[in-house]
């Protein structure tokens, strides 16, 4: 019995040797896999620095982000082959340029956290609202706790523009005015609209006049009283855009007012001694691609022509030309960022809207460039 028991529980030496070899091999494989993962991790860190797309971020699409507005989601609005072409072109452009988005967020919120608790104030119309959405939605989809807290007060009722498939007219994904986001490390982003669809209680039509008066009196600017969340301190970055609700001489007057009554005095006002002045970033107004001689919306021409889709490209953007003529980095702005979208007409929402872009799409890359500019200053 003893011999039988010995034969069952005490294998011959050759089996012991074989088992030891297996154990050693397993341990070696474990260490090898761990080393490969470590190298991949280090490689990914370097890749992130270089802006290479990561597999853990697939971007947002078709209302996958809780802060998207349905009227800008071409995938959600898709009803025809023409719609599908806009969706596909915008989606492909976005995904092909996700490396730009990754690089911007890595520089801003990576291990070095270059933004250093900056408080950013974005003022503009619905096009600037789209830039706010792009920043918040891309942060949300990164899945690495970049966002700490977001307040988007959805309206119970949001107007439906003629021609749109408005299936969401209130509540989530409908529309909002002022909104705020708090990022990891304390960076704040506050958006307040001055024109476009808005509620007067949660927008600020005369923001420029208020900013100008504050500069005259104190040498500083404040967030005002319309932000969705109370700011944690003074304005560190002012990101402004006049928008598309002015044209011709009225548009030039608005840009000139910003340059001479806000930008220039803010950069040169000696009254501002208690806090460093905010950095000023101005993004040129995105290009319109209506079927008009210069692409700019003209009610009579568009109504008469009955155009449903947008021109693929235009030769120039009259509004951007005015902005570049009046605004000068180092004089009345710190950064003048070109939207660079003359050839992106097919990426507009369409259905008689050649002002707003599909989301995700062209403006996500502009938003990433804005974040890069904020990080660098």
PEQUI-V971879 format. One record per helix or strand of 3 or more residues. SS is the DSSP state (H for helix, E for strand). FROM is the first residue (numbers start at 1). TO is the last residue. If there is no record, write none. Layout:
SS,FROM,TO + SS,FROM,TO
//
This chain:
H,2,9 + H,13,50 + H,70,72 + H,74,77 + H,81,96 + H,98,109 + E,119,124 + H,126,141 + E,147,152 + E,179,183 + H,184,186 + E,188,193 + H,200,202 + H,207,218 + E,237,240 + H,248,268 + E,279,283 + H,299,305 + H,318,326 + E,335,337 + H,345,347 + E,348,350 + E,353,357 + H,362,376
//
